Amino acid sequence: MKKWQRILLVAVVLLAVAGTAGAVAIHKMTTGKLDHGTVFTATSGELSVKPGQLFSVEVSAHRERGDVWTVADPAPDPAVVQTVGDEFVRNVGLANLGGAIGSDSGGHYYFVFRAAQNPGRTTVTVHVSYRDRGGMTFSGGPEQTRRQFTVNVG
């Protein structure tokens, strides 16, 4: 094998390793630690789930700008759905990768629940509490500060 062929082979191998490592790192940054189950992305409405099913409500947000979503009171009926947890998973966009100061491509909150074994119905509400209490809105109206879902287990 000629010298230039060996150099080319080493360069290709190094690029492949770097590309694979980068892809794995981005995948880990954008998938989160919790199993989200069936993901619902609607802004409100009826959610139908099976007994015992793992499911989540997904909400887009720019947390660095103060958009911190939480489950609103009253909490869902624990006889119908149990809260498993919640997490924020960042988007990884060009602004984030470029490292520009103040750049933020946002992310998604996942509110994860498990349906009870028996049929039932409850309400799940998530909101940005400080904007919701103050009557403030995002562009797009009040549904952007509060999202309400009726969960039907059956």
MDAnalysis code that builds the backbone (N, CA, C; Angstrom):
import MDAnalysis as mda
import numpy as np

u = mda.Universe.empty(462, n_residues=154, atom_resindex=np.repeat(np.arange(154), 3), trajectory=True)
u.add_TopologyAttr("name", ["N", "CA", "C"] * 154)
u.add_TopologyAttr("resid", np.arange(1, 155))
u.add_TopologyAttr("resname", ["MET", "LYS", "LYS", "TRP", "GLN", "ARG", "ILE", "LEU", "LEU", "VAL", "ALA", "VAL", "VAL", "LEU", "LEU", "ALA", "VAL", "ALA", "GLY", "THR", "ALA", "GLY", "ALA", "VAL", "ALA", "ILE", "HIS", "LYS", "MET", "THR", "THR", "GLY", "LYS", "LEU", "ASP", "HIS", "GLY", "THR", "VAL", "PHE", "THR", "ALA", "THR", "SER", "GLY", "GLU", "LEU", "SER", "VAL", "LYS", "PRO", "GLY", "GLN", "LEU", "PHE", "SER", "VAL", "GLU", "VAL", "SER", "ALA", "HIS", "ARG", "GLU", "ARG", "GLY", "ASP", "VAL", "TRP", "THR", "VAL", "ALA", "ASP", "PRO", "ALA", "PRO", "ASP", "PRO", "ALA", "VAL", "VAL", "GLN", "THR", "VAL", "GLY", "ASP", "GLU", "PHE", "VAL", "ARG", "ASN", "VAL", "GLY", "LEU", "ALA", "ASN", "LEU", "GLY", "GLY", "ALA", "ILE", "GLY", "SER", "ASP", "SER", "GLY", "GLY", "HIS", "TYR", "TYR", "PHE", "VAL", "PHE", "ARG", "ALA", "ALA", "GLN", "ASN", "PRO", "GLY", "ARG", "THR", "THR", "VAL", "THR", "VAL", "HIS", "VAL", "SER", "TYR", "ARG", "ASP", "ARG", "GLY", "GLY", "MET", "THR", "PHE", "SER", "GLY", "GLY", "PRO", "GLU", "GLN", "THR", "ARG", "ARG", "GLN", "PHE", "THR", "VAL", "ASN", "VAL", "GLY"])
u.atoms.positions = np.array([
    [0.854, -1.164, 0.000],
    [0.000, 0.000, 0.000],
    [0.906, 1.235, 0.000],
    [0.562, 2.186, -0.813],
    [1.362, 3.393, -0.920],
    [1.120, 4.304, 0.281],
    [2.073, 5.172, 0.528],
    [2.013, 6.067, 1.691],
    [0.763, 6.952, 1.656],
    [0.433, 7.517, 0.506],
    [-0.726, 8.411, 0.430],
    [-2.018, 7.649, 0.676],
    [-2.060, 6.362, 0.305],
    [-3.255, 5.549, 0.544],
    [-3.435, 5.287, 2.045],
    [-2.324, 5.045, 2.742],
    [-2.397, 4.843, 4.195],
    [-2.860, 6.114, 4.893],
    [-2.344, 7.255, 4.477],
    [-2.756, 8.539, 5.075],
    [-4.246, 8.766, 4.832],
    [-4.694, 8.506, 3.626],
    [-6.110, 8.659, 3.298],
    [-6.969, 7.709, 4.124],
    [-6.529, 6.470, 4.291],
    [-7.267, 5.494, 5.093],
    [-7.366, 5.944, 6.552],
    [-6.273, 6.411, 7.124],
    [-6.277, 6.891, 8.512],
    [-7.213, 8.095, 8.649],
    [-7.189, 9.000, 7.691],
    [-8.067, 10.176, 7.741],
    [-9.539, 9.774, 7.696],
    [-9.872, 8.822, 6.846],
    [-11.260, 8.353, 6.740],
    [-11.705, 7.687, 8.037],
    [-10.846, 6.866, 8.614],
    [-11.176, 6.197, 9.878],
    [-11.381, 7.216, 10.985],
    [-10.497, 8.220, 11.086],
    [-10.638, 9.256, 12.113],
    [-11.924, 10.053, 11.938],
    [-12.272, 10.389, 10.706],
    [-13.533, 11.100, 10.456],
    [-14.742, 10.249, 10.826],
    [-14.692, 8.967, 10.534],
    [-15.802, 8.072, 10.883],
    [-15.972, 7.968, 12.395],
    [-14.872, 7.848, 13.121],
    [-14.934, 7.759, 14.585],
    [-15.472, 9.064, 15.165],
    [-14.984, 10.198, 14.672],
    [-15.455, 11.497, 15.174],
    [-16.941, 11.692, 14.882],
    [-17.370, 11.305, 13.689],
    [-18.784, 11.439, 13.328],
    [-19.680, 10.574, 14.201],
    [-19.250, 9.350, 14.460],
    [-20.016, 8.440, 15.312],
    [-20.098, 8.968, 16.741],
    [-18.984, 9.438, 17.272],
    [-18.973, 9.982, 18.640],
    [-19.885, 11.201, 18.737],
    [-19.860, 12.057, 17.732],
    [-20.735, 13.233, 17.731],
    [-22.199, 12.856, 17.675],
    [-22.529, 11.879, 16.840],
    [-23.917, 11.433, 16.733],
    [-24.409, 10.839, 18.044],
    [-23.575, 10.049, 18.705],
    [-23.955, 9.460, 19.995],
    [-24.161, 10.561, 21.035],
    [-23.272, 11.549, 21.064],
    [-23.402, 12.650, 22.039],
    [-24.682, 13.440, 21.812],
    [-25.003, 13.762, 20.575],
    [-26.232, 14.510, 20.273],
    [-27.448, 13.667, 20.612],
    [-27.424, 12.381, 20.316],
    [-28.549, 11.510, 20.650],
    [-28.792, 11.500, 22.160],
    [-27.731, 11.379, 22.954],
    [-27.890, 11.362, 24.410],
    [-28.434, 12.683, 24.923],
    [-28.036, 13.799, 24.311],
    [-28.489, 15.120, 24.752],
    [-29.950, 15.364, 24.420],
    [-30.481, 14.713, 23.396],
    [-31.825, 15.029, 22.924],
    [-32.872, 13.964, 23.216],
    [-32.531, 12.894, 23.927],
    [-33.534, 11.862, 24.193],
    [-34.000, 11.827, 25.632],
    [-33.278, 12.366, 26.562],
    [-33.691, 12.354, 27.958],
    [-33.420, 11.023, 28.628],
    [-33.720, 10.978, 29.931],
    [-33.447, 9.792, 30.731],
    [-34.698, 8.954, 30.982],
    [-35.869, 9.580, 30.965],
    [-37.115, 8.863, 31.237],
    [-37.654, 8.214, 29.967],
    [-38.344, 7.101, 30.152],
    [-39.126, 6.517, 29.068],
    [-40.404, 7.342, 28.990],
    [-40.681, 7.949, 27.839],
    [-41.841, 8.830, 27.702],
    [-43.097, 8.084, 27.283],
    [-42.980, 6.824, 26.934],
    [-44.152, 6.065, 26.506],
    [-44.764, 6.676, 25.259],
    [-46.081, 6.631, 25.165],
    [-46.793, 7.264, 24.053],
    [-46.800, 8.763, 24.311],
    [-46.303, 9.538, 23.360],
    [-46.169, 10.989, 23.540],
    [-47.322, 11.704, 22.852],
    [-48.024, 12.550, 23.615],
    [-49.103, 13.380, 23.079],
    [-48.585, 14.805, 22.953],
    [-48.728, 15.385, 21.762],
    [-48.189, 16.717, 21.499],
    [-49.264, 17.781, 21.304],
    [-50.528, 17.418, 21.400],
    [-51.608, 18.385, 21.216],
    [-51.550, 19.456, 22.300],
    [-52.167, 20.611, 22.046],
    [-52.172, 21.679, 23.040],
    [-53.297, 21.540, 24.057],
    [-54.268, 20.688, 23.786],
    [-55.348, 20.414, 24.743],
    [-56.235, 19.334, 24.139],
    [-57.221, 18.884, 24.924],
    [-58.187, 17.934, 24.395],
    [-58.260, 16.641, 25.162],
    [-58.813, 15.631, 24.498],
    [-59.039, 14.315, 25.083],
    [-57.878, 13.386, 24.734],
    [-57.404, 12.667, 25.741],
    [-56.370, 11.656, 25.542],
    [-56.940, 10.314, 25.959],
    [-56.912, 9.348, 25.075],
    [-57.406, 8.006, 25.391],
    [-56.210, 7.082, 25.558],
    [-56.139, 6.431, 26.718],
    [-55.037, 5.507, 26.998],
    [-55.606, 4.199, 27.536],
    [-54.804, 3.154, 27.432],
    [-55.207, 1.837, 27.918],
    [-54.789, 1.680, 29.380],
    [-55.466, 0.824, 30.131],
    [-55.052, 0.572, 31.512],
    [-53.583, 0.143, 31.572],
    [-52.833, 0.765, 32.474],
    [-51.427, 0.450, 32.667],
    [-50.481, 1.108, 31.676],
    [-51.010, 1.837, 30.709],
    [-50.172, 2.423, 29.657],
    [-49.333, 3.585, 30.182],
    [-48.080, 3.627, 29.741],
    [-47.183, 4.741, 30.022],
    [-47.390, 5.777, 28.927],
    [-47.592, 7.046, 29.304],
    [-47.808, 8.092, 28.313],
    [-47.271, 9.413, 28.850],
    [-47.084, 10.353, 27.939],
    [-46.603, 11.666, 28.360],
    [-47.236, 12.760, 27.528],
    [-47.257, 13.950, 28.127],
    [-47.678, 15.171, 27.469],
    [-46.400, 15.950, 27.178],
    [-46.205, 16.341, 25.923],
    [-45.011, 17.070, 25.506],
    [-45.354, 18.533, 25.268],
    [-44.516, 19.425, 25.783],
    [-44.713, 20.861, 25.619],
    [-43.382, 21.494, 25.202],
    [-43.403, 22.256, 24.113],
    [-42.205, 22.975, 23.683],
    [-41.989, 24.181, 24.583],
    [-40.711, 24.507, 24.834],
    [-40.417, 25.642, 25.714],
    [-38.997, 26.146, 25.499],
    [-38.805, 27.393, 25.876],
    [-37.480, 27.996, 25.949],
    [-37.224, 28.273, 27.427],
    [-36.717, 27.279, 28.128],
    [-36.536, 27.351, 29.575],
    [-35.624, 28.506, 29.980],
    [-34.600, 28.779, 29.180],
    [-33.684, 29.857, 29.515],
    [-34.378, 31.217, 29.505],
    [-35.530, 31.311, 28.862],
    [-36.296, 32.558, 28.818],
    [-37.393, 32.576, 29.884],
    [-37.374, 31.610, 30.776],
    [-38.336, 31.584, 31.866],
    [-39.543, 30.711, 31.647],
    [-39.587, 29.979, 30.566],
    [-40.738, 29.136, 30.258],
    [-40.603, 27.794, 30.968],
    [-40.849, 27.796, 32.263],
    [-40.738, 26.590, 33.081],
    [-42.145, 26.038, 33.298],
    [-42.431, 24.905, 32.669],
    [-43.745, 24.286, 32.746],
    [-43.804, 23.343, 33.942],
    [-44.976, 23.299, 34.601],
    [-45.216, 22.391, 35.719],
    [-46.648, 21.873, 35.619],
    [-46.945, 20.827, 36.401],
    [-48.322, 20.344, 36.505],
    [-49.060, 21.291, 37.441],
    [-50.204, 21.778, 36.996],
    [-50.995, 22.738, 37.776],
    [-51.886, 22.014, 38.773],
    [-52.260, 22.725, 39.835],
    [-53.240, 22.213, 40.795],
    [-54.626, 22.397, 40.224],
    [-55.531, 21.500, 40.491],
    [-55.359, 20.274, 41.249],
    [-54.637, 19.218, 40.412],
    [-53.880, 18.394, 41.088],
    [-53.156, 17.303, 40.432],
    [-54.152, 16.299, 39.882],
    [-53.756, 15.524, 38.874],
    [-54.665, 14.491, 38.356],
    [-55.010, 13.468, 39.437],
    [-56.180, 12.889, 39.327],
    [-56.646, 11.884, 40.289],
    [-55.702, 10.683, 40.268],
    [-55.022, 10.392, 41.380],
    [-54.068, 9.272, 41.400],
    [-54.727, 7.902, 41.252],
    [-56.054, 7.821, 41.409],
    [-56.748, 6.562, 41.181],
    [-56.893, 6.287, 39.679],
    [-56.648, 7.317, 38.851],
    [-56.798, 7.187, 37.400],
    [-55.439, 7.190, 36.704],
    [-54.553, 8.116, 37.079],
    [-53.191, 8.154, 36.532],
    [-52.213, 8.491, 37.647],
    [-51.050, 7.858, 37.592],
    [-49.991, 8.160, 38.550],
    [-48.901, 8.934, 37.822],
    [-48.365, 9.947, 38.497],
    [-47.271, 10.717, 37.932],
    [-45.989, 9.905, 38.036],
    [-45.304, 9.737, 36.919],
    [-44.031, 9.023, 36.884],
    [-42.886, 10.013, 37.055],
    [-43.003, 11.159, 36.412],
    [-41.961, 12.176, 36.502],
    [-42.072, 13.165, 35.364],
    [-41.141, 14.100, 35.348],
    [-41.078, 15.035, 34.240],
    [-39.623, 15.369, 33.980],
    [-39.354, 15.812, 32.762],
    [-37.994, 16.221, 32.428],
    [-38.019, 17.185, 31.257],
    [-36.980, 17.994, 31.195],
    [-36.768, 18.913, 30.086],
    [-35.642, 18.352, 29.236],
    [-35.886, 18.237, 27.934],
    [-34.883, 17.736, 27.005],
    [-34.609, 18.849, 25.998],
    [-33.360, 19.283, 25.955],
    [-32.974, 20.382, 25.068],
    [-32.966, 19.940, 23.614],
    [-33.338, 20.886, 22.745],
    [-33.079, 20.716, 21.322],
    [-31.598, 20.999, 21.127],
    [-31.011, 20.406, 20.158],
    [-29.639, 20.758, 19.807],
    [-29.694, 21.303, 18.397],
    [-29.640, 22.638, 18.311],
    [-29.672, 23.305, 17.017],
    [-28.332, 23.923, 16.697],
    [-28.244, 24.518, 15.543],
    [-26.994, 25.147, 15.131],
    [-26.577, 26.252, 16.090],
    [-27.542, 27.000, 16.629],
    [-27.197, 28.066, 17.575],
    [-26.513, 27.488, 18.809],
    [-27.024, 26.364, 19.319],
    [-26.412, 25.733, 20.488],
    [-25.030, 25.194, 20.167],
    [-24.895, 24.547, 19.021],
    [-23.615, 23.963, 18.653],
    [-22.576, 25.042, 18.370],
    [-23.021, 26.172, 17.813],
    [-22.104, 27.265, 17.504],
    [-21.628, 27.989, 18.741],
    [-22.350, 27.841, 19.840],
    [-21.936, 28.458, 21.092],
    [-22.175, 29.959, 21.148],
    [-23.080, 30.465, 20.327],
    [-23.345, 31.895, 20.353],
    [-23.927, 32.284, 21.706],
    [-23.464, 33.386, 22.249],
    [-23.939, 33.845, 23.553],
    [-25.416, 34.201, 23.449],
    [-26.191, 33.682, 24.385],
    [-27.624, 33.953, 24.406],
    [-28.411, 33.106, 23.423],
    [-27.753, 32.209, 22.727],
    [-28.470, 31.380, 21.764],
    [-29.249, 30.297, 22.495],
    [-30.406, 29.985, 21.971],
    [-31.248, 28.977, 22.603],
    [-32.216, 28.446, 21.569],
    [-32.097, 27.176, 21.241],
    [-33.058, 26.584, 20.315],
    [-34.178, 25.887, 21.086],
    [-34.231, 26.113, 22.420],
    [-35.322, 25.590, 23.226],
    [-35.219, 24.107, 23.495],
    [-36.392, 23.533, 23.742],
    [-36.455, 22.123, 24.059],
    [-37.889, 21.712, 24.303],
    [-38.059, 20.590, 25.002],
    [-39.391, 20.043, 25.260],
    [-39.467, 19.523, 26.686],
    [-40.572, 19.846, 27.352],
    [-40.891, 19.229, 28.635],
    [-41.720, 17.994, 28.345],
    [-41.459, 16.934, 29.099],
    [-42.258, 15.716, 29.030],
    [-42.802, 15.450, 30.422],
    [-44.129, 15.413, 30.542],
    [-44.803, 15.072, 31.797],
    [-45.294, 13.642, 31.624],
    [-44.685, 12.725, 32.374],
    [-44.898, 11.293, 32.154],
    [-45.841, 10.733, 33.218],
    [-46.813, 9.944, 32.767],
    [-47.823, 9.353, 33.643],
    [-47.994, 7.883, 33.290],
    [-48.529, 7.123, 34.241],
    [-48.938, 5.742, 33.991],
    [-50.411, 5.635, 34.344],
    [-51.187, 5.107, 33.397],
    [-52.618, 4.919, 33.618],
    [-52.837, 3.809, 34.643],
    [-53.859, 3.973, 35.456],
    [-54.225, 2.942, 36.433],
    [-54.753, 1.712, 35.692],
    [-54.926, 0.632, 36.418],
    [-55.417, -0.612, 35.818],
    [-56.925, -0.593, 35.574],
    [-57.642, 0.294, 36.265],
    [-59.101, 0.361, 36.124],
    [-59.499, 1.566, 35.281],
    [-60.614, 1.452, 34.564],
    [-61.084, 2.590, 33.764],
    [-61.384, 3.796, 34.644],
    [-61.218, 4.975, 34.070],
    [-61.513, 6.203, 34.790],
    [-61.241, 7.404, 33.919],
    [-61.463, 8.563, 34.525],
    [-61.331, 9.829, 33.798],
    [-60.792, 10.876, 34.760],
    [-59.802, 11.646, 34.311],
    [-59.250, 12.725, 35.137],
    [-58.736, 13.836, 34.229],
    [-58.378, 14.942, 34.838],
    [-57.854, 16.082, 34.099],
    [-56.391, 16.299, 34.460],
    [-55.585, 16.530, 33.435],
    [-54.178, 16.891, 33.610],
    [-54.015, 18.292, 33.030],
    [-53.489, 19.195, 33.848],
    [-53.244, 20.556, 33.395],
    [-51.783, 20.896, 33.639],
    [-51.116, 21.414, 32.611],
    [-49.747, 21.898, 32.752],
    [-49.760, 23.380, 32.411],
    [-48.850, 24.116, 33.049],
    [-48.829, 25.557, 32.804],
    [-47.463, 26.157, 33.120],
    [-47.274, 27.388, 32.637],
    [-46.134, 28.213, 33.030],
    [-46.694, 29.084, 34.142],
    [-46.401, 28.738, 35.382],
    [-47.133, 29.300, 36.513],
    [-47.070, 30.814, 36.612],
    [-45.908, 31.434, 36.449],
    [-45.863, 32.881, 36.646],
    [-46.629, 33.616, 35.559],
    [-46.630, 33.133, 34.345],
    [-47.395, 33.787, 33.278],
    [-48.887, 33.504, 33.448],
    [-49.206, 32.285, 33.887],
    [-50.602, 31.904, 34.064],
    [-51.240, 32.729, 35.190],
    [-50.561, 32.830, 36.338],
    [-51.096, 33.610, 37.468],
    [-51.219, 35.087, 37.130],
    [-50.266, 35.608, 36.367],
    [-50.277, 37.035, 36.033],
    [-51.137, 37.388, 34.849],
    [-51.775, 36.400, 34.233],
    [-52.615, 36.667, 33.074],
    [-51.809, 37.000, 31.833],
    [-50.532, 36.696, 31.848],
    [-49.671, 36.984, 30.698],
    [-49.819, 35.872, 29.666],
    [-49.449, 36.165, 28.440],
    [-49.534, 35.154, 27.387],
    [-48.253, 35.156, 26.565],
    [-48.070, 34.085, 25.839],
    [-47.064, 34.028, 24.795],
    [-47.762, 34.488, 23.523],
    [-47.005, 34.732, 22.477],
    [-47.674, 34.977, 21.203],
    [-48.432, 33.693, 20.866],
    [-49.634, 33.832, 20.455],
    [-50.440, 32.653, 20.173],
    [-51.602, 32.510, 21.142],
    [-51.637, 33.302, 22.215],
    [-52.785, 33.297, 23.103],
    [-52.587, 32.539, 24.388],
    [-53.627, 32.534, 25.236],
    [-53.523, 31.946, 26.567],
    [-53.296, 30.448, 26.571],
    [-53.649, 29.751, 25.496],
    [-53.401, 28.306, 25.461],
    [-51.907, 28.028, 25.465],
    [-51.114, 29.051, 25.234],
    [-49.669, 28.876, 25.273],
    [-49.115, 28.925, 26.693],
    [-49.929, 29.332, 27.683],
    [-49.471, 29.348, 29.076],
    [-50.113, 28.250, 29.905],
    [-51.168, 27.631, 29.400],
    [-51.902, 26.591, 30.126],
    [-52.444, 25.597, 29.114],
    [-52.220, 24.324, 29.406],
    [-52.750, 23.274, 28.537],
    [-53.480, 22.264, 29.387],
    [-54.700, 21.958, 28.992],
    [-55.547, 21.080, 29.804],
    [-55.995, 19.884, 28.972],
    [-55.874, 18.703, 29.579],
    [-56.201, 17.458, 28.902],
    [-57.144, 16.628, 29.769],
    [-58.143, 16.024, 29.138],
    [-58.986, 15.058, 29.813],
    [-58.459, 13.682, 29.446],
    [-58.040, 12.926, 30.437],
    [-57.458, 11.607, 30.204],
    [-58.514, 10.560, 30.488],
    [-58.789, 9.741, 29.469],
    [-59.750, 8.646, 29.595],
    [-58.989, 7.331, 29.588],
    [-59.080, 6.600, 30.684],
    [-58.443, 5.292, 30.789],
    [-59.531, 4.250, 30.560],
    [-59.338, 3.401, 29.583],
    [-60.363, 2.386, 29.362],
    [-60.123, 1.535, 28.170],
])
